[in-house]
Amino acid sequence: MAGCCGHDGKFDGVSDDYQRRLWIVIALNATMFFVEMTAGHLAKSQALQADSLDFAGDALTYGISLAVIGASLRARTNAALFKGVSLLLMGLWVFGSTVYRVFFAGVPTAEIMGVVGFLALLTNLASVLLLVRYKDGDANVRSVWMCSRNDAIGNVAVMFAALGVWGTATGWPDLIVATIMAGLFLSSAFQIARQALAERRGITDHEHVGV
């Protein structure tokens, strides 16, 4: 996607089409948070609950992305850094709760995991298709794409976990997938933060040149 408003030439979200797509993705994520969190409790699945938390985080951070569209590059990098920290905290929470469930968890219900995981996958594939043309924007725009991509990967992982739980009659596949998802959150958090900080340094360098 061609750049427009950022001094670094990267797309910054100032587009009616992009904002319409983002509103649709926010609605999809908010809906799936409630569906998956409920199903995760019913199925006793840590992977489903981890994925539902990701949906909630995405809905919130996408709203922040909308709020800073058209704002200064500094405001947009601040928003991206906030999203990076949010992903970091989610990853740590999922990792910690997964360690806890290693010792106290029962066997999840594989059928619920599989059905809801497939529904979530369809939702996130729709989000990915809506946003794919804008995947190479600034840190704020790119973080939206990365969150949607993570969701789709996570849903595929949940379905594999459901198959593993069904085949082994143990909760270990669910816990392993939840741990992998925590790692994905942490990796994305560092990537988003690194790009945002690089853009922040660009602002500082530009200001120094202008002095």
C-alpha positions in Angstrom: 0.0 0.0 0.0 1.4 3.4 -0.9 2.3 5.7 1.9 0.6 9.0 2.3 0.9 11.1 5.4 3.8 9.9 7.5 7.2 11.5 7.0 8.6 8.1 6.5 6.2 7.5 3.6 4.2 4.7 5.3 0.4 4.5 5.2 -0.9 5.9 8.5 -4.6 4.9 8.3 -6.0 8.1 6.9 -8.5 6.4 4.5 -12.3 6.1 4.7 -12.1 2.5 3.3 -9.5 1.5 5.9 -11.6 2.9 8.8 -14.7 1.2 7.6 -12.9 -2.1 7.5 -11.5 -1.5 10.9 -14.9 -0.9 12.4 -16.1 -4.2 11.0 -13.1 -6.0 12.4 -13.7 -4.4 15.8 -17.3 -5.7 15.9 -16.2 -9.2 14.9 -13.5 -9.3 17.6 -15.8 -8.0 20.3 -18.5 -10.6 19.5 -16.0 -13.5 19.4 -14.5 -12.5 22.8 -17.8 -13.2 24.5 -18.5 -16.4 22.5 -15.0 -17.8 23.1 -14.7 -16.8 26.7 -18.0 -18.5 27.5 -17.0 -21.6 25.5 -13.6 -21.7 27.1 -15.1 -21.8 30.6 -17.6 -24.5 29.6 -14.9 -26.6 27.9 -12.3 -25.9 30.6 -9.9 -24.9 27.8 -7.0 -22.7 28.5 -6.3 -22.3 24.8 -9.8 -21.0 24.1 -9.6 -18.6 27.0 -6.3 -17.3 25.8 -7.7 -16.8 22.4 -10.7 -15.0 23.7 -8.5 -12.6 25.7 -6.7 -11.9 22.4 -10.0 -11.0 20.8 -10.8 -8.6 23.7 -7.4 -7.0 23.5 -7.7 -6.6 19.7 -11.1 -4.9 20.0 -9.7 -2.5 22.5 -6.4 -1.7 20.6 -8.2 -1.4 17.2 -10.4 1.2 18.9 -7.2 3.0 19.9 -5.9 2.7 16.4 -9.1 4.4 15.1 -8.8 7.2 17.7 -5.2 8.2 16.6 -5.7 8.0 12.8 -4.7 11.4 11.4 -3.0 12.3 14.7 0.7 13.2 14.9 3.3 10.5 14.3 4.3 10.8 18.0 0.7 10.1 19.1 0.5 7.1 16.7 3.8 5.7 18.0 2.5 6.1 21.5 -0.6 4.1 20.6 1.6 1.4 19.0 3.8 1.2 22.1 0.6 0.9 24.3 -0.5 -2.1 22.1 2.9 -3.7 22.4 2.8 -3.4 26.2 -0.8 -4.9 26.1 0.4 -7.9 24.1 3.3 -8.3 26.5 1.0 -8.4 29.5 -1.4 -10.8 27.7 1.4 -13.1 26.9 2.7 -13.1 30.5 -0.9 -13.7 31.8 -1.5 -16.6 29.4 1.9 -18.1 30.3 1.4 -17.8 34.0 -2.2 -19.2 34.0 -1.0 -22.1 31.8 1.7 -23.0 34.2 -1.0 -22.9 37.0 -3.3 -25.2 35.0 -0.5 -27.7 34.4 -1.0 -28.7 38.1 -4.7 -28.1 38.5 -6.4 -28.5 35.2 -8.9 -31.2 34.1 -9.3 -32.5 30.6 -10.9 -29.9 28.3 -13.9 -30.8 26.2 -12.4 -31.3 22.7 -15.7 -31.0 20.8 -16.4 -27.5 22.1 -12.8 -26.5 21.5 -13.0 -27.7 17.9 -16.3 -26.1 17.0 -15.6 -22.7 18.6 -12.0 -22.7 17.3 -13.3 -23.2 13.8 -15.9 -20.4 14.2 -13.1 -18.1 15.5 -10.9 -19.1 12.6 -13.6 -18.0 10.1 -14.0 -14.7 11.9 -10.3 -14.0 11.9 -9.8 -15.1 8.2 -12.5 -12.5 7.4 -10.5 -9.9 9.4 -7.3 -10.8 7.7 -8.9 -10.5 4.2 -10.3 -7.1 5.2 -7.0 -5.8 6.4 -4.4 -7.5 4.2 -4.1 -4.6 1.7 -3.0 -2.3 4.6 -0.5 -4.7 6.2 2.6 -2.6 5.4 1.7 0.7 7.1 3.3 2.5 10.0 3.6 0.9 13.5 0.0 1.8 14.4 -1.4 0.3 11.2 0.9 -2.7 11.1 0.1 -3.6 14.7 -3.6 -4.0 13.7 -2.5 -6.4 10.9 -0.2 -8.4 13.2 -3.0 -8.8 15.8 -5.4 -10.2 13.2 -2.7 -12.5 11.8 -1.9 -13.8 15.3 -5.6 -14.5 15.9 -5.8 -16.6 12.7 -2.7 -18.6 13.7 -4.0 -19.0 17.2 -7.3 -20.4 15.9 -5.6 -23.0 13.8 -3.5 -23.9 16.9 -6.7 -24.3 19.0 -8.1 -26.7 16.5 -4.9 -28.8 16.6 -5.2 -28.7 20.4 -8.7 -29.9 20.2 -7.6 -32.8 18.0 -4.8 -33.6 20.4 -7.1 -33.5 23.5 -9.6 -35.8 21.7 -6.8 -38.2 20.6 -4.9 -38.3 23.9 -7.8 -37.8 26.4 -5.4 -35.4 28.3 -5.2 -31.7 28.7 -1.6 -31.4 27.6 -2.2 -30.5 24.0 -4.4 -27.6 25.2 -1.7 -26.4 27.6 1.1 -26.7 25.0 -0.9 -24.6 22.5 -1.7 -22.0 25.1 2.0 -21.7 25.8 2.8 -21.3 22.1 0.2 -18.6 21.9 1.7 -16.8 24.8 5.0 -16.9 22.9 3.3 -15.4 19.9 1.9 -12.6 21.9 5.4 -11.8 23.4 7.1 -12.0 19.9 4.5 -9.6 18.4 4.8 -7.2 21.4 8.6 -6.9 20.8 8.1 -6.4 17.0 5.5 -3.7 17.4 7.5 -1.9 20.1 10.7 -2.1 18.0 9.0 -0.5 15.0 7.3 2.2 17.1 10.6 3.1 18.9 12.4 3.3 15.5 9.7 5.6 14.2 10.0 7.6 17.5 13.8 8.0 16.9 12.9 9.2 13.4 10.8 12.0 14.9 13.7 13.0 17.2 16.2 13.0 14.3 13.9 15.0 12.2 13.4 17.6 15.0 17.1 17.9 15.5 17.7 18.4 11.8 15.1 21.2 11.8 16.7 23.0 14.7 
